[in-house]
Amino acid sequence: MSRQPKTPSELLRTGQQPMAETLRHYAQFAAQLSQWQQLFKNCVDKATAQHCQLVNIRDGELIIKAGSGSWSTKLKFQQAAIITYFQNNATVPVNKLSVKVSPNVNTTNDNAQRLRNMAEGCSEPLRLQLEALAAKFDNDAANNKG
């Protein structure tokens, strides 16, 4: 049992179709999540966007992490406006907002670095897609600073 687990790159090279499909699915989800996060940033002010992060939309529920209880409260006051914005602009139905307080909300730069790390172990075309997403996170971070 001293065998090491295979890296994503090794799994893709072996031609295991289910694993390749799973990785493609994750890449597609990452791209969709990036679009949802951009929608979220568009519907809240810059300060809120810096302290809160949309982490998923599941079963019609927006799931957002806030950096503190005060940011969570602010989001709850804006709940109706955020839901309406997503109903009008997102491609998935949204009817509920859930806010989780997490003092260590990932910053855009953390997400970009995580994607770059994942890309290192992947082959084409997944590597290029992950690197492009990381670059998009970098651009978003640069736009939020200005």
NUFIKOL-260060 format. One record per residue (C-alpha): x, y, z; residue number from 0. Coordinates in steps of 0.02 Angstrom, whole numbers, plus 50000, padded with zeros to 5 digits. Example, Ala and Ser with C-alpha at 12.3 -4.5 7.8 and 13.67 -1.06 7.14 Angstrom:
% NUFIKOL-260060
<atom <50615; 49775; 50390>; 0>
<atom <50684; 49947; 50357>; 1>
% end
This chain:
% NUFIKOL-260060
<atom <50000; 50000; 50000>; 0>
<atom <50146; 50117; 49971>; 1>
<atom <50075; 50173; 49804>; 2>
<atom <50057; 50362; 49786>; 3>
<atom <49894; 50437; 49723>; 4>
<atom <49894; 50495; 49543>; 5>
<atom <49900; 50679; 49502>; 6>
<atom <49759; 50754; 49395>; 7>
<atom <49881; 50763; 49250>; 8>
<atom <49922; 50577; 49264>; 9>
<atom <49739; 50532; 49271>; 10>
<atom <49701; 50634; 49115>; 11>
<atom <49847; 50553; 49022>; 12>
<atom <49784; 50378; 49063>; 13>
<atom <49627; 50417; 48965>; 14>
<atom <49507; 50377; 49106>; 15>
<atom <49353; 50458; 49033>; 16>
<atom <49253; 50476; 49196>; 17>
<atom <49396; 50572; 49279>; 18>
<atom <49420; 50685; 49129>; 19>
<atom <49234; 50720; 49126>; 20>
<atom <49236; 50760; 49312>; 21>
<atom <49379; 50882; 49290>; 22>
<atom <49289; 50965; 49143>; 23>
<atom <49134; 50978; 49252>; 24>
<atom <49236; 51065; 49388>; 25>
<atom <49312; 51184; 49261>; 26>
<atom <49138; 51227; 49195>; 27>
<atom <49075; 51254; 49372>; 28>
<atom <49224; 51367; 49410>; 29>
<atom <49183; 51472; 49257>; 30>
<atom <48999; 51482; 49307>; 31>
<atom <49046; 51527; 49485>; 32>
<atom <49157; 51666; 49421>; 33>
<atom <49009; 51737; 49323>; 34>
<atom <48897; 51728; 49476>; 35>
<atom <49030; 51812; 49582>; 36>
<atom <49040; 51953; 49454>; 37>
<atom <48850; 51973; 49461>; 38>
<atom <48861; 51983; 49650>; 39>
<atom <48997; 52117; 49640>; 40>
<atom <48888; 52215; 49518>; 41>
<atom <48739; 52218; 49635>; 42>
<atom <48827; 52270; 49796>; 43>
<atom <48944; 52414; 49838>; 44>
<atom <49134; 52394; 49831>; 45>
<atom <49156; 52381; 50019>; 46>
<atom <49028; 52240; 50030>; 47>
<atom <49109; 52151; 49883>; 48>
<atom <49278; 52159; 49971>; 49>
<atom <49211; 52082; 50132>; 50>
<atom <49085; 51958; 50061>; 51>
<atom <49097; 51822; 49931>; 52>
<atom <48967; 51721; 49837>; 53>
<atom <49021; 51540; 49855>; 54>
<atom <48880; 51447; 49767>; 55>
<atom <48702; 51445; 49703>; 56>
<atom <48616; 51282; 49748>; 57>
<atom <48432; 51238; 49732>; 58>
<atom <48384; 51420; 49705>; 59>
<atom <48484; 51480; 49856>; 60>
<atom <48625; 51608; 49847>; 61>
<atom <48758; 51556; 49971>; 62>
<atom <48869; 51699; 50026>; 63>
<atom <49011; 51706; 50152>; 64>
<atom <49031; 51867; 50249>; 65>
<atom <49188; 51921; 50341>; 66>
<atom <49094; 51969; 50500>; 67>
<atom <48923; 51978; 50579>; 68>
<atom <48904; 52161; 50531>; 69>
<atom <48931; 52119; 50346>; 70>
<atom <48807; 51977; 50363>; 71>
<atom <48678; 52097; 50435>; 72>
<atom <48709; 52220; 50294>; 73>
<atom <48680; 52082; 50166>; 74>
<atom <48519; 52030; 50251>; 75>
<atom <48454; 52209; 50236>; 76>
<atom <48495; 52202; 50049>; 77>
<atom <48425; 52026; 50028>; 78>
<atom <48272; 52072; 49924>; 79>
<atom <48372; 52182; 49805>; 80>
<atom <48508; 52050; 49783>; 81>
<atom <48382; 51912; 49747>; 82>
<atom <48289; 52023; 49623>; 83>
<atom <48452; 52067; 49536>; 84>
<atom <48497; 51883; 49516>; 85>
<atom <48321; 51838; 49458>; 86>
<atom <48339; 51968; 49321>; 87>
<atom <48520; 51934; 49271>; 88>
<atom <48572; 51756; 49315>; 89>
<atom <48539; 51602; 49210>; 90>
<atom <48484; 51501; 49362>; 91>
<atom <48329; 51530; 49468>; 92>
<atom <48362; 51616; 49634>; 93>
<atom <48233; 51637; 49772>; 94>
<atom <48331; 51633; 49935>; 95>
<atom <48490; 51705; 50010>; 96>
<atom <48594; 51619; 50144>; 97>
<atom <48738; 51709; 50229>; 98>
<atom <48874; 51617; 50325>; 99>
<atom <48995; 51715; 50434>; 100>
<atom <49174; 51666; 50399>; 101>
<atom <49310; 51784; 50461>; 102>
<atom <49431; 51706; 50337>; 103>
<atom <49334; 51740; 50178>; 104>
<atom <49446; 51698; 50031>; 105>
<atom <49505; 51848; 49936>; 106>
<atom <49508; 51855; 49748>; 107>
<atom <49698; 51838; 49753>; 108>
<atom <49684; 51677; 49856>; 109>
<atom <49565; 51605; 49727>; 110>
<atom <49680; 51653; 49583>; 111>
<atom <49830; 51570; 49667>; 112>
<atom <49730; 51413; 49705>; 113>
<atom <49680; 51400; 49522>; 114>
<atom <49862; 51423; 49467>; 115>
<atom <49917; 51285; 49586>; 116>
<atom <49785; 51167; 49516>; 117>
<atom <49835; 51211; 49338>; 118>
<atom <50015; 51157; 49369>; 119>
<atom <49962; 50976; 49384>; 120>
<atom <49846; 50976; 49233>; 121>
<atom <49871; 50952; 49048>; 122>
<atom <49794; 51047; 48903>; 123>
<atom <49659; 51109; 48881>; 124>
<atom <49611; 51110; 49065>; 125>
<atom <49774; 51196; 49116>; 126>
<atom <49741; 51342; 48998>; 127>
<atom <49562; 51359; 49060>; 128>
<atom <49616; 51363; 49242>; 129>
<atom <49753; 51490; 49204>; 130>
<atom <49627; 51599; 49111>; 131>
<atom <49511; 51595; 49261>; 132>
<atom <49656; 51643; 49376>; 133>
<atom <49695; 51791; 49262>; 134>
<atom <49512; 51843; 49269>; 135>
<atom <49519; 51842; 49460>; 136>
<atom <49677; 51949; 49451>; 137>
<atom <49589; 52073; 49336>; 138>
<atom <49438; 52079; 49453>; 139>
<atom <49553; 52114; 49601>; 140>
<atom <49640; 52254; 49505>; 141>
<atom <49472; 52332; 49457>; 142>
<atom <49409; 52327; 49637>; 143>
<atom <49563; 52418; 49702>; 144>
<atom <49539; 52565; 49584>; 145>
% end
